[in-house]
Amino acid sequence: MQDRSPKTAGLRPMEKKDIPVVHQLLTRYLKQFHLTPVMSQEEVEHWFYPQENIIDTFVVENSNGEVTDFLSFYTLPSTIMNHPTHKSLKAAYSFYNVHTQTPLLDLMSDALVLAKMKGFDVFNALDLMENKTFLEKLKFGIGDGNLQYYLYNWKCPSMGAEKVTAVGEHLKVWPSLHHRYSLLALGFWIPMFLDVYLLPLD
């Protein structure tokens, strides 16, 4: 990947003042999915407010000063064993990306640029939510890992990865229109596999 600057006008790091609108955008966006986190404004601050080497969140602010979209990725470094030069791999993992005015493909293209600018070696994404719409176009390669979701003893129907958003925080499960459950889950399982995709940032 060649070094370049993000293309989306108004893209900037998330600030404290953005927490309420990021919470609103996220809450509205997640309503279209079947297995989602339920976050308070305080939890959005905890999970999304930028912290070096932990989480990066960027918002898109339009010419009227309104935040319309945001992208986020978290840091998960890996140790490289028995290599004479390289000791660790700095990996970015796509988190939640909400788009209302900016095409998701453009947001994710900028996410790759930003991750490269911040020194990441690779960018990973799961094939959940709307991610399949950009994985091939941005030349992600499919990895050799997958995730199974463990939901303790809660009954949950089979669903496609595109109906799932959860990464492991507060979850709201909608198995049908008549049953709604809220719970705190650190791990969960449903009969579904999520493929892992990666893109080297070189």
TORPA-4810 file (N, C-alpha, C, O; in nm, 3 decimals):
<nodes>
NODE_1_0.084_-0.119_0.000_0.000_0.000_0.000_0.088_0.124_0.000_0.175_0.139_0.085_M
NODE_2_0.064_0.213_-0.094_0.140_0.336_-0.100_0.091_0.433_0.006_-0.027_0.438_0.040_Q
NODE_3_0.187_0.511_0.059_0.148_0.612_0.157_0.067_0.721_0.088_0.107_0.771_-0.017_D
NODE_4_-0.043_0.757_0.146_-0.124_0.865_0.093_-0.211_0.917_0.205_-0.211_0.863_0.316_R
NODE_5_-0.285_1.022_0.177_-0.370_1.083_0.278_-0.514_1.035_0.260_-0.554_0.999_0.149_S
NODE_6_-0.592_1.035_0.368_-0.734_1.001_0.356_-0.805_1.095_0.259_-0.770_1.212_0.248_P
NODE_7_-0.906_1.043_0.188_-0.975_1.123_0.087_-1.104_1.187_0.136_-1.152_1.283_0.077_K
NODE_8_-1.161_1.134_0.243_-1.291_1.184_0.289_-1.278_1.321_0.353_-1.203_1.339_0.448_T
NODE_9_-1.351_1.418_0.301_-1.348_1.553_0.357_-1.408_1.553_0.497_-1.509_1.488_0.522_A
NODE_10_-1.344_1.625_0.588_-1.396_1.638_0.723_-1.362_1.523_0.815_-1.412_1.518_0.928_G
NODE_11_-1.278_1.430_0.771_-1.239_1.317_0.856_-1.136_1.363_0.958_-1.034_1.422_0.923_L
NODE_12_-1.162_1.335_1.085_-1.073_1.378_1.193_-1.086_1.283_1.311_-1.184_1.209_1.319_R
NODE_13_-0.989_1.283_1.404_-1.001_1.198_1.522_-1.121_1.236_1.607_-1.156_1.353_1.618_P
NODE_14_-1.183_1.138_1.666_-1.296_1.160_1.757_-1.250_1.241_1.878_-1.141_1.218_1.931_M
NODE_15_-1.335_1.335_1.921_-1.308_1.416_2.040_-1.418_1.391_2.143_-1.520_1.329_2.114_E
NODE_16_-1.394_1.439_2.265_-1.492_1.421_2.373_-1.630_1.473_2.334_-1.731_1.412_2.368_K
NODE_17_-1.633_1.584_2.264_-1.761_1.645_2.227_-1.842_1.558_2.131_-1.962_1.578_2.115_K
NODE_18_-1.775_1.461_2.067_-1.843_1.375_1.970_-1.912_1.256_2.032_-1.988_1.185_1.965_D
NODE_19_-1.889_1.231_2.160_-1.942_1.109_2.223_-2.094_1.097_2.208_-2.141_0.990_2.171_I
NODE_20_-2.173_1.201_2.236_-2.319_1.186_2.222_-2.363_1.151_2.081_-2.450_1.066_2.062_P
NODE_21_-2.305_1.216_1.980_-2.349_1.190_1.844_-2.299_1.054_1.795_-2.369_0.987_1.719_V
NODE_22_-2.180_1.013_1.836_-2.133_0.878_1.802_-2.225_0.773_1.863_-2.257_0.673_1.799_V
NODE_23_-2.267_0.797_1.986_-2.363_0.707_2.051_-2.493_0.699_1.972_-2.547_0.591_1.951_H
NODE_24_-2.544_0.813_1.929_-2.669_0.816_1.852_-2.654_0.744_1.719_-2.740_0.665_1.680_Q
NODE_25_-2.545_0.772_1.648_-2.521_0.709_1.519_-2.509_0.557_1.533_-2.567_0.482_1.454_L
NODE_26_-2.435_0.514_1.633_-2.415_0.371_1.654_-2.547_0.301_1.689_-2.579_0.197_1.633_L
NODE_27_-2.622_0.360_1.781_-2.748_0.300_1.824_-2.845_0.285_1.707_-2.909_0.182_1.691_T
NODE_28_-2.854_0.389_1.627_-2.944_0.386_1.511_-2.898_0.282_1.409_-2.980_0.208_1.353_R
NODE_29_-2.769_0.277_1.384_-2.714_0.187_1.283_-2.734_0.040_1.322_-2.767_-0.042_1.237_Y
NODE_30_-2.715_0.008_1.449_-2.719_-0.131_1.493_-2.859_-0.191_1.494_-2.873_-0.313_1.506_L
NODE_31_-2.961_-0.108_1.482_-3.099_-0.159_1.485_-3.132_-0.249_1.367_-3.229_-0.325_1.373_K
NODE_32_-3.054_-0.243_1.262_-3.083_-0.326_1.144_-3.032_-0.469_1.159_-3.064_-0.554_1.076_Q
NODE_33_-2.955_-0.496_1.264_-2.895_-0.629_1.282_-2.968_-0.708_1.390_-3.049_-0.653_1.464_F
NODE_34_-2.939_-0.838_1.399_-3.012_-0.927_1.490_-2.938_-0.957_1.620_-3.002_-0.984_1.722_H
NODE_35_-2.807_-0.952_1.617_-2.727_-0.977_1.738_-2.632_-0.860_1.752_-2.534_-0.848_1.678_L
NODE_36_-2.661_-0.772_1.848_-2.588_-0.646_1.855_-2.553_-0.609_1.999_-2.619_-0.656_2.092_T
NODE_37_-2.451_-0.527_2.017_-2.426_-0.472_2.150_-2.526_-0.362_2.182_-2.573_-0.292_2.092_P
NODE_38_-2.557_-0.347_2.308_-2.640_-0.237_2.356_-2.552_-0.153_2.446_-2.513_-0.198_2.554_V
NODE_39_-2.520_-0.032_2.404_-2.424_0.050_2.478_-2.487_0.179_2.526_-2.564_0.244_2.455_M
NODE_40_-2.454_0.215_2.647_-2.489_0.347_2.699_-2.389_0.448_2.644_-2.290_0.411_2.582_S
NODE_41_-2.416_0.575_2.667_-2.323_0.679_2.623_-2.188_0.663_2.694_-2.083_0.686_2.634_Q
NODE_42_-2.190_0.623_2.820_-2.066_0.602_2.895_-1.987_0.485_2.836_-1.864_0.490_2.831_E
NODE_43_-2.056_0.383_2.793_-1.986_0.269_2.733_-1.929_0.305_2.597_-1.821_0.258_2.562_E
NODE_44_-1.998_0.388_2.521_-1.943_0.435_2.394_-1.814_0.512_2.419_-1.717_0.496_2.345_V
NODE_45_-1.812_0.594_2.521_-1.689_0.666_2.555_-1.578_0.566_2.588_-1.464_0.582_2.542_E
NODE_46_-1.610_0.464_2.666_-1.509_0.366_2.706_-1.455_0.289_2.586_-1.334_0.269_2.574_H
NODE_47_-1.544_0.245_2.497_-1.503_0.159_2.386_-1.449_0.235_2.266_-1.370_0.179_2.190_W
NODE_48_-1.490_0.360_2.246_-1.457_0.429_2.122_-1.365_0.550_2.138_-1.297_0.587_2.042_F
NODE_49_-1.361_0.612_2.255_-1.278_0.732_2.267_-1.132_0.693_2.246_-1.082_0.603_2.314_Y
NODE_50_-1.061_0.759_2.154_-0.926_0.717_2.116_-0.829_0.708_2.233_-0.821_0.798_2.317_P
NODE_51_-0.757_0.597_2.237_-0.648_0.576_2.330_-0.532_0.513_2.253_-0.551_0.412_2.185_Q
NODE_52_-0.416_0.571_2.264_-0.300_0.525_2.188_-0.273_0.378_2.214_-0.269_0.332_2.328_E
NODE_53_-0.255_0.304_2.104_-0.225_0.161_2.108_-0.339_0.076_2.166_-0.318_-0.038_2.206_N
NODE_54_-0.459_0.133_2.171_-0.577_0.057_2.215_-0.689_0.070_2.113_-0.730_-0.030_2.054_I
NODE_55_-0.739_0.190_2.092_-0.853_0.212_2.002_-0.836_0.343_1.928_-0.796_0.444_1.986_I
NODE_56_-0.866_0.341_1.800_-0.866_0.462_1.717_-1.004_0.480_1.656_-1.059_0.387_1.597_D
NODE_57_-1.060_0.599_1.672_-1.190_0.631_1.613_-1.180_0.765_1.543_-1.127_0.862_1.598_T
NODE_58_-1.230_0.770_1.421_-1.230_0.892_1.341_-1.373_0.921_1.297_-1.446_0.831_1.257_F
NODE_59_-1.412_1.047_1.305_-1.546_1.088_1.264_-1.539_1.173_1.138_-1.435_1.231_1.107_V
NODE_60_-1.649_1.179_1.067_-1.662_1.266_0.950_-1.754_1.381_0.987_-1.870_1.360_1.021_V
NODE_61_-1.701_1.501_0.980_-1.779_1.622_1.011_-1.803_1.699_0.882_-1.709_1.734_0.812_E
NODE_62_-1.930_1.725_0.851_-1.960_1.794_0.726_-1.942_1.945_0.739_-1.903_1.995_0.844_N
NODE_63_-1.972_2.016_0.632_-1.949_2.161_0.629_-2.039_2.237_0.724_-2.013_2.353_0.755_S
NODE_64_-2.146_2.172_0.771_-2.235_2.235_0.869_-2.197_2.203_1.013_-2.268_2.241_1.107_N
NODE_65_-2.086_2.133_1.030_-2.042_2.097_1.165_-2.110_1.976_1.222_-2.101_1.950_1.342_G
NODE_66_-2.180_1.899_1.138_-2.251_1.779_1.184_-2.166_1.655_1.161_-2.106_1.639_1.054_E
NODE_67_-2.159_1.568_1.260_-2.090_1.441_1.245_-2.187_1.341_1.182_-2.294_1.314_1.237_V
NODE_68_-2.149_1.287_1.068_-2.239_1.202_0.991_-2.196_1.055_0.985_-2.279_0.967_0.960_T
NODE_69_-2.069_1.029_1.007_-2.016_0.894_0.992_-1.898_0.877_1.088_-1.842_0.975_1.137_D
NODE_70_-1.862_0.752_1.114_-1.737_0.729_1.186_-1.681_0.591_1.152_-1.755_0.501_1.111_F
NODE_71_-1.552_0.577_1.170_-1.483_0.449_1.154_-1.400_0.424_1.279_-1.362_0.518_1.348_L
NODE_72_-1.373_0.298_1.308_-1.293_0.266_1.426_-1.219_0.134_1.405_-1.266_0.045_1.335_S
NODE_73_-1.103_0.125_1.467_-1.027_0.000_1.469_-0.946_-0.006_1.597_-0.903_0.096_1.650_F
NODE_74_-0.926_-0.127_1.647_-0.852_-0.143_1.771_-0.719_-0.213_1.745_-0.700_-0.274_1.640_Y
NODE_75_-0.629_-0.203_1.841_-0.494_-0.255_1.828_-0.481_-0.389_1.898_-0.523_-0.404_2.013_T
NODE_76_-0.424_-0.486_1.829_-0.398_-0.616_1.891_-0.265_-0.668_1.837_-0.261_-0.739_1.737_L
NODE_77_-0.155_-0.634_1.905_-0.024_-0.679_1.857_0.000_-0.826_1.886_-0.057_-0.883_1.979_P
NODE_78_0.084_-0.887_1.805_0.122_-1.027_1.823_0.273_-1.038_1.831_0.345_-0.964_1.765_S
NODE_79_0.320_-1.130_1.912_0.464_-1.155_1.924_0.510_-1.248_1.812_0.445_-1.348_1.784_T
NODE_80_0.621_-1.214_1.749_0.681_-1.298_1.645_0.793_-1.379_1.709_0.888_-1.323_1.763_I
NODE_81_0.781_-1.509_1.703_0.876_-1.598_1.769_0.992_-1.634_1.675_0.972_-1.658_1.556_M
NODE_82_1.111_-1.637_1.730_1.229_-1.691_1.662_1.259_-1.624_1.528_1.294_-1.690_1.431_N
NODE_83_1.247_-1.491_1.525_1.285_-1.417_1.405_1.400_-1.325_1.442_1.394_-1.257_1.544_H
NODE_84_1.505_-1.320_1.360_1.623_-1.242_1.397_1.601_-1.091_1.401_1.673_-1.020_1.470_P
NODE_85_1.502_-1.042_1.327_1.481_-0.897_1.317_1.349_-0.852_1.377_1.346_-0.762_1.462_T
NODE_86_1.241_-0.913_1.335_1.108_-0.869_1.375_1.063_-0.940_1.502_1.068_-1.063_1.510_H
NODE_87_1.019_-0.863_1.599_0.978_-0.918_1.728_0.827_-0.914_1.750_0.774_-0.991_1.831_K
NODE_88_0.757_-0.825_1.679_0.612_-0.816_1.698_0.544_-0.772_1.570_0.607_-0.713_1.481_S
NODE_89_0.415_-0.801_1.561_0.332_-0.762_1.447_0.221_-0.674_1.502_0.143_-0.717_1.586_L
NODE_90_0.215_-0.550_1.454_0.113_-0.457_1.501_-0.009_-0.468_1.410_-0.005_-0.426_1.294_K
NODE_91_-0.116_-0.525_1.462_-0.236_-0.550_1.382_-0.350_-0.458_1.423_-0.376_-0.439_1.542_A
NODE_92_-0.417_-0.403_1.324_-0.540_-0.326_1.346_-0.658_-0.416_1.314_-0.656_-0.491_1.216_A
NODE_93_-0.761_-0.410_1.397_-0.883_-0.488_1.375_-1.000_-0.393_1.358_-1.027_-0.309_1.444_Y
NODE_94_-1.070_-0.408_1.246_-1.188_-0.326_1.223_-1.288_-0.346_1.336_-1.316_-0.459_1.376_S
NODE_95_-1.343_-0.234_1.389_-1.435_-0.240_1.502_-1.575_-0.210_1.449_-1.635_-0.296_1.384_F
NODE_96_-1.628_-0.092_1.474_-1.759_-0.053_1.422_-1.742_0.066_1.329_-1.671_0.161_1.360_Y
NODE_97_-1.808_0.058_1.214_-1.798_0.162_1.112_-1.939_0.200_1.067_-2.010_0.118_1.009_N
NODE_98_-1.977_0.322_1.095_-2.114_0.367_1.071_-2.114_0.471_0.960_-2.040_0.570_0.966_V
NODE_99_-2.196_0.450_0.860_-2.200_0.541_0.745_-2.343_0.586_0.720_-2.436_0.505_0.715_H
NODE_100_-2.360_0.717_0.704_-2.490_0.772_0.663_-2.476_0.860_0.539_-2.567_0.866_0.457_T
NODE_101_-2.364_0.928_0.526_-2.340_1.016_0.412_-2.220_0.971_0.329_-2.217_0.992_0.207_Q
NODE_102_-2.122_0.909_0.393_-2.001_0.864_0.324_-2.013_0.717_0.290_-2.047_0.637_0.378_T
NODE_103_-1.987_0.676_0.166_-1.994_0.534_0.132_-1.901_0.452_0.220_-1.789_0.494_0.251_P
NODE_104_-1.947_0.334_0.261_-1.866_0.249_0.348_-1.733_0.214_0.284_-1.631_0.208_0.353_L
NODE_105_-1.732_0.192_0.154_-1.607_0.160_0.084_-1.505_0.272_0.101_-1.386_0.246_0.123_L
NODE_106_-1.550_0.397_0.092_-1.460_0.511_0.110_-1.410_0.520_0.253_-1.293_0.548_0.277_D
NODE_107_-1.499_0.497_0.348_-1.459_0.499_0.490_-1.351_0.396_0.516_-1.251_0.425_0.582_L
NODE_108_-1.370_0.275_0.466_-1.275_0.168_0.494_-1.145_0.188_0.418_-1.039_0.150_0.468_M
NODE_109_-1.151_0.244_0.301_-1.028_0.279_0.230_-0.946_0.378_0.311_-0.824_0.366_0.320_S
NODE_110_-1.014_0.476_0.370_-0.944_0.572_0.456_-0.895_0.506_0.584_-0.790_0.545_0.637_D
NODE_111_-0.969_0.408_0.636_-0.924_0.337_0.756_-0.790_0.268_0.730_-0.703_0.267_0.817_A
NODE_112_-0.775_0.210_0.611_-0.648_0.146_0.577_-0.535_0.247_0.570_-0.424_0.221_0.618_L
NODE_113_-0.563_0.362_0.512_-0.461_0.468_0.502_-0.421_0.514_0.642_-0.302_0.529_0.671_V
NODE_114_-0.520_0.538_0.727_-0.492_0.586_0.862_-0.412_0.482_0.942_-0.320_0.518_1.015_L
NODE_115_-0.448_0.355_0.928_-0.375_0.250_0.998_-0.230_0.244_0.951_-0.139_0.228_1.032_A
NODE_116_-0.209_0.257_0.822_-0.072_0.258_0.769_0.004_0.378_0.823_0.121_0.364_0.862_K
NODE_117_-0.059_0.494_0.827_0.007_0.615_0.879_0.044_0.600_1.026_0.140_0.660_1.073_M
NODE_118_-0.032_0.519_1.099_-0.007_0.499_1.242_0.086_0.382_1.271_0.106_0.345_1.387_K
NODE_119_0.142_0.324_1.166_0.245_0.222_1.186_0.197_0.079_1.199_0.272_-0.006_1.245_G
NODE_120_0.073_0.051_1.160_0.025_-0.087_1.166_0.083_-0.169_1.050_0.109_-0.116_0.942_F
NODE_121_0.102_-0.297_1.076_0.157_-0.388_0.975_0.048_-0.458_0.894_0.069_-0.493_0.778_D
NODE_122_-0.067_-0.479_0.956_-0.174_-0.554_0.890_-0.308_-0.502_0.942_-0.318_-0.454_1.055_V
NODE_123_-0.411_-0.512_0.858_-0.545_-0.470_0.896_-0.638_-0.590_0.881_-0.647_-0.649_0.773_F
NODE_124_-0.706_-0.626_0.989_-0.795_-0.743_0.990_-0.941_-0.700_0.997_-0.974_-0.596_1.053_N
NODE_125_-1.027_-0.781_0.940_-1.171_-0.756_0.947_-1.245_-0.889_0.943_-1.199_-0.985_0.880_A
NODE_126_-1.358_-0.896_1.010_-1.445_-1.013_1.003_-1.549_-0.991_0.894_-1.572_-0.878_0.850_L
NODE_127_-1.612_-1.100_0.851_-1.712_-1.088_0.744_-1.852_-1.067_0.801_-1.949_-1.121_0.749_D
NODE_128_-1.862_-0.988_0.909_-1.992_-0.959_0.967_-2.042_-0.821_0.922_-1.975_-0.751_0.847_L
NODE_129_-2.161_-0.785_0.969_-2.226_-0.659_0.931_-2.222_-0.643_0.779_-2.261_-0.734_0.706_M
NODE_130_-2.177_-0.528_0.732_-2.171_-0.501_0.588_-2.031_-0.518_0.532_-2.001_-0.472_0.422_E
NODE_131_-1.944_-0.583_0.608_-1.803_-0.590_0.569_-1.779_-0.661_0.436_-1.681_-0.630_0.367_N
NODE_132_-1.866_-0.754_0.400_-1.845_-0.825_0.273_-1.852_-0.732_0.153_-1.804_-0.767_0.045_K
NODE_133_-1.911_-0.615_0.170_-1.924_-0.522_0.058_-1.792_-0.456_0.021_-1.779_-0.401_-0.088_T
NODE_134_-1.694_-0.461_0.111_-1.566_-0.396_0.079_-1.446_-0.490_0.083_-1.340_-0.453_0.033_F
NODE_135_-1.459_-0.609_0.140_-1.342_-0.695_0.159_-1.272_-0.728_0.028_-1.150_-0.713_0.017_L
NODE_136_-1.346_-0.771_-0.071_-1.286_-0.807_-0.200_-1.238_-0.683_-0.275_-1.131_-0.684_-0.335_E
NODE_137_-1.317_-0.577_-0.272_-1.282_-0.455_-0.346_-1.154_-0.391_-0.293_-1.079_-0.330_-0.370_K
NODE_138_-1.130_-0.404_-0.164_-1.008_-0.346_-0.105_-0.896_-0.449_-0.096_-0.793_-0.424_-0.032_L
NODE_139_-0.916_-0.564_-0.162_-0.811_-0.666_-0.178_-0.770_-0.732_-0.047_-0.653_-0.767_-0.028_K
NODE_140_-0.866_-0.750_0.043_-0.839_-0.831_0.162_-0.824_-0.977_0.120_-0.889_-1.022_0.026_F
NODE_141_-0.738_-1.048_0.189_-0.724_-1.191_0.167_-0.787_-1.266_0.282_-0.776_-1.224_0.397_G
NODE_142_-0.853_-1.378_0.252_-0.918_-1.454_0.358_-0.812_-1.523_0.443_-0.718_-1.583_0.390_I
NODE_143_-0.829_-1.515_0.574_-0.735_-1.579_0.666_-0.773_-1.723_0.692_-0.866_-1.776_0.631_G
NODE_144_-0.699_-1.787_0.783_-0.724_-1.928_0.812_-0.794_-1.947_0.946_-0.794_-2.056_1.001_D
NODE_145_-0.854_-1.839_0.999_-0.921_-1.848_1.128_-1.069_-1.818_1.115_-1.113_-1.755_1.019_G
NODE_146_-1.145_-1.864_1.213_-1.286_-1.828_1.221_-1.325_-1.821_1.368_-1.256_-1.875_1.454_N
NODE_147_-1.435_-1.755_1.394_-1.484_-1.737_1.530_-1.617_-1.807_1.548_-1.702_-1.805_1.459_L
NODE_148_-1.636_-1.868_1.664_-1.766_-1.920_1.703_-1.814_-1.839_1.822_-1.735_-1.808_1.913_Q
NODE_149_-1.940_-1.805_1.823_-1.994_-1.719_1.928_-2.062_-1.803_2.036_-2.151_-1.882_2.007_Y
NODE_150_-2.020_-1.785_2.158_-2.072_-1.860_2.272_-2.168_-1.772_2.351_-2.130_-1.664_2.397_Y
NODE_151_-2.292_-1.817_2.366_-2.397_-1.738_2.430_-2.449_-1.805_2.557_-2.567_-1.796_2.589_L
NODE_152_-2.360_-1.872_2.628_-2.399_-1.943_2.749_-2.515_-2.037_2.717_-2.508_-2.110_2.619_Y
NODE_153_-2.621_-2.037_2.797_-2.732_-2.129_2.771_-2.852_-2.059_2.708_-2.964_-2.110_2.713_N
NODE_154_-2.830_-1.944_2.648_-2.939_-1.872_2.583_-2.966_-1.933_2.445_-2.873_-1.957_2.368_W
NODE_155_-3.090_-1.957_2.417_-3.128_-2.012_2.289_-3.123_-1.903_2.183_-3.178_-1.794_2.202_K
NODE_156_-3.058_-1.932_2.072_-3.045_-1.832_1.966_-3.049_-1.904_1.832_-2.979_-2.004_1.814_C
NODE_157_-3.128_-1.855_1.738_-3.136_-1.923_1.608_-3.011_-1.901_1.525_-2.932_-1.811_1.552_P
NODE_158_-2.995_-1.984_1.425_-2.888_-1.967_1.328_-2.909_-1.837_1.253_-3.022_-1.799_1.223_S
NODE_159_-2.800_-1.768_1.221_-2.810_-1.645_1.143_-2.681_-1.623_1.066_-2.575_-1.669_1.107_M
NODE_160_-2.692_-1.554_0.955_-2.575_-1.524_0.875_-2.488_-1.419_0.940_-2.535_-1.341_1.023_G
NODE_161_-2.361_-1.418_0.902_-2.267_-1.323_0.961_-2.309_-1.179_0.938_-2.279_-1.091_1.019_A
NODE_162_-2.380_-1.152_0.828_-2.422_-1.015_0.796_-2.529_-0.964_0.892_-2.561_-0.845_0.891_E
NODE_163_-2.586_-1.053_0.974_-2.686_-1.012_1.073_-2.626_-0.992_1.211_-2.698_-0.958_1.306_K
NODE_164_-2.495_-1.012_1.223_-2.427_-1.006_1.352_-2.334_-0.886_1.357_-2.264_-0.857_1.260_V
NODE_165_-2.333_-0.817_1.471_-2.238_-0.707_1.489_-2.151_-0.727_1.610_-2.050_-0.658_1.626_T
NODE_166_-2.187_-0.821_1.697_-2.126_-0.827_1.830_-1.978_-0.859_1.826_-1.933_-0.945_1.751_A
NODE_167_-1.903_-0.786_1.908_-1.761_-0.813_1.927_-1.736_-0.857_2.069_-1.623_-0.893_2.102_V
NODE_168_-1.838_-0.855_2.156_-1.821_-0.910_2.289_-1.849_-0.814_2.402_-1.788_-0.825_2.508_G
NODE_169_-1.940_-0.719_2.383_-1.975_-0.629_2.492_-2.117_-0.659_2.538_-2.155_-0.776_2.549_E
NODE_170_-2.197_-0.556_2.566_-2.337_-0.578_2.601_-2.412_-0.617_2.474_-2.400_-0.552_2.370_H
NODE_171_-2.488_-0.725_2.483_-2.557_-0.776_2.366_-2.708_-0.770_2.384_-2.759_-0.791_2.494_L
NODE_172_-2.776_-0.742_2.277_-2.922_-0.759_2.275_-2.951_-0.861_2.165_-2.914_-0.842_2.050_K
NODE_173_-3.017_-0.968_2.201_-3.047_-1.076_2.107_-3.194_-1.069_2.071_-3.280_-1.063_2.159_V
NODE_174_-3.224_-1.070_1.943_-3.362_-1.069_1.895_-3.389_-1.200_1.821_-3.384_-1.201_1.698_W
NODE_175_-3.419_-1.310_1.892_-3.446_-1.436_1.824_-3.576_-1.432_1.745_-3.590_-1.505_1.646_P
NODE_176_-3.669_-1.351_1.786_-3.794_-1.334_1.709_-3.850_-1.197_1.743_-3.795_-1.126_1.828_S
NODE_177_-3.957_-1.161_1.678_-4.018_-1.031_1.706_-4.083_-1.028_1.844_-4.113_-0.921_1.896_L
NODE_178_-4.104_-1.145_1.903_-4.179_-1.152_2.028_-4.090_-1.174_2.151_-4.139_-1.167_2.264_H
NODE_179_-3.961_-1.200_2.130_-3.873_-1.227_2.243_-3.749_-1.140_2.231_-3.678_-1.143_2.131_H
NODE_180_-3.724_-1.062_2.335_-3.605_-0.977_2.337_-3.531_-1.002_2.467_-3.591_-1.011_2.574_R
NODE_181_-3.401_-1.014_2.456_-3.320_-1.042_2.573_-3.203_-0.943_2.577_-3.147_-0.910_2.473_Y
NODE_182_-3.167_-0.898_2.695_-3.047_-0.819_2.713_-2.959_-0.890_2.813_-3.008_-0.942_2.914_S
NODE_183_-2.831_-0.893_2.788_-2.740_-0.960_2.879_-2.599_-0.908_2.859_-2.566_-0.848_2.757_L
NODE_184_-2.516_-0.934_2.958_-2.375_-0.902_2.948_-2.303_-1.030_2.911_-2.314_-1.130_2.982_L
NODE_185_-2.230_-1.028_2.802_-2.161_-1.149_2.758_-2.015_-1.119_2.729_-1.984_-1.024_2.656_A
NODE_186_-1.928_-1.197_2.784_-1.786_-1.187_2.752_-1.750_-1.288_2.645_-1.649_-1.273_2.576_L
NODE_187_-1.830_-1.390_2.630_-1.813_-1.487_2.524_-1.949_-1.544_2.492_-2.036_-1.550_2.579_G
NODE_188_-1.970_-1.586_2.368_-2.102_-1.635_2.332_-2.089_-1.722_2.208_-1.996_-1.706_2.130_F
NODE_189_-2.183_-1.813_2.192_-2.179_-1.905_2.079_-2.314_-1.911_2.011_-2.417_-1.921_2.077_W
NODE_190_-2.313_-1.904_1.880_-2.432_-1.935_1.802_-2.385_-2.020_1.685_-2.266_-2.015_1.651_I
NODE_191_-2.471_-2.097_1.622_-2.429_-2.187_1.514_-2.395_-2.110_1.387_-2.473_-2.107_1.292_P
NODE_192_-2.280_-2.049_1.387_-2.238_-1.964_1.276_-2.087_-1.947_1.284_-2.030_-1.944_1.393_M
NODE_193_-2.022_-1.936_1.169_-1.880_-1.909_1.164_-1.858_-1.772_1.102_-1.926_-1.734_1.007_F
NODE_194_-1.761_-1.698_1.156_-1.720_-1.571_1.098_-1.580_-1.588_1.044_-1.488_-1.623_1.119_L
NODE_195_-1.561_-1.563_0.917_-1.428_-1.572_0.858_-1.348_-1.446_0.888_-1.404_-1.337_0.898_D
NODE_196_-1.217_-1.464_0.901_-1.127_-1.353_0.927_-1.055_-1.317_0.798_-1.000_-1.404_0.730_V
NODE_197_-1.055_-1.189_0.765_-0.987_-1.140_0.646_-0.875_-1.046_0.689_-0.887_-0.976_0.790_Y
NODE_198_-0.765_-1.044_0.612_-0.654_-0.957_0.648_-0.595_-0.892_0.524_-0.607_-0.943_0.412_L
NODE_199_-0.532_-0.778_0.546_-0.468_-0.703_0.439_-0.336_-0.648_0.491_-0.336_-0.563_0.580_L
NODE_200_-0.221_-0.695_0.436_-0.092_-0.638_0.476_-0.084_-0.491_0.436_-0.123_-0.455_0.325_P
NODE_201_-0.033_-0.407_0.524_-0.024_-0.263_0.496_0.119_-0.228_0.457_0.189_-0.159_0.530_L
NODE_202_0.160_-0.277_0.339_0.297_-0.248_0.295_0.297_-0.165_0.170_0.404_-0.131_0.118_D
</nodes>
